[in-house]
Amino acid sequence: MTVWGKILGGAAGFALGGPLGALIGAAAGHAVDKMREPAQDGVADDATKKIAFTIAVVVLGAKMAKADGQVTRDEISAFKEIFRVPPHEMKNVGRLFNRARSDADGFEPYARQIGRMFRDNPAVLAELLDGLFHIARADGTVTPDELEFLEQVAHIFGLDAADWDRVRAANLGPDKADPYNILGVARDASPDEIKAAYRKLVRENHPDRLVAQGMPQEFVDLANGRLATINAAYERVGPRRGT
């Protein structure tokens, strides 16, 4: 069974718990009450984390669409680029998306749950945020409402200002290609500081770490692109600064 079949089958909700699990149950037509949230106890297994990560993109993407006021065809296409959803599961995924967009809860409980689950791996959270940026800018622009939403999500995730600036810089112009912003260093940083920042980013964003975390292959593919961007930034700055 695919991850989508597990999610929309409703059983994933019981394994996941919390607001994300409750939303799955509601979308699947099951009553899901008083569920324990494994992430709070730090015992969520890789399969549960993979499901949680996948659901988080759907739910937060839906909440972002609600903040923007509309969902465009380009945004839907961008979502399909991130997740290769089997055609026979598209209707179910749409049901989950619409349920998330229309429920009365804000996005905060969902962001807090996923932030707790991956609190020891901020690179995964940055990757999720990057995926949301990919959806937001699919129609050619990231609106002020979307940008505010994304910044609030980053804050709830526990990402620091440097992490937020780095993800934002990698997705938005005109400083999108600025290697210093991508590496998260000042222009007057020393060669050693640049090298240390680069090595830290490579460790945190290496696709193998996402594989080890059981992340969906689609996000491993995005991580490859993210790592290529980091490497290209260092090649532009490092050799020039004698690092």
Secondary structure as GFF3:
##gff-version 3
##sequence-region A 1 243
A	DSSP	alpha_helix	3	8	.	.	.	ID=ss1
A	DSSP	alpha_helix	11	16	.	.	.	ID=ss2
A	DSSP	alpha_helix	18	28	.	.	.	ID=ss3
A	DSSP	alpha_helix	38	41	.	.	.	ID=ss4
A	DSSP	alpha_helix	46	68	.	.	.	ID=ss5
A	DSSP	alpha_helix	73	82	.	.	.	ID=ss6
A	DSSP	three_ten_helix	87	89	.	.	.	ID=ss7
A	DSSP	alpha_helix	90	102	.	.	.	ID=ss8
A	DSSP	alpha_helix	108	117	.	.	.	ID=ss9
A	DSSP	alpha_helix	122	136	.	.	.	ID=ss10
A	DSSP	three_ten_helix	137	139	.	.	.	ID=ss11
A	DSSP	alpha_helix	144	157	.	.	.	ID=ss12
A	DSSP	alpha_helix	161	171	.	.	.	ID=ss13
A	DSSP	alpha_helix	179	183	.	.	.	ID=ss14
A	DSSP	alpha_helix	191	205	.	.	.	ID=ss15
A	DSSP	alpha_helix	207	212	.	.	.	ID=ss16
A	DSSP	alpha_helix	217	237	.	.	.	ID=ss17
A	DSSP	three_ten_helix	239	241	.	.	.	ID=ss18
###
